[in-house]
């Protein structure tokens, strides 16, 4: 009986003390007209892939510092 109570308490402690995963939900706006399509197209054209590589390299350096 004591082992069951200790097990339940330990299970609750682990459940409450472990960090919870945060869900990241990114909503993409619906494109319902030509103006919206043109805006998205312009944003895509102005996207610089080198910026993404720079950010990924920085994250890699930060991670390796641990």
Secondary structure, 3 states (H helix, E strand, C coil): CHHHHHHHHHHHHHHHHCCCCCCCCCCCCCCCCHHHHHHHHHHHHCCCHHHHHHHHHHHHHHHHCC
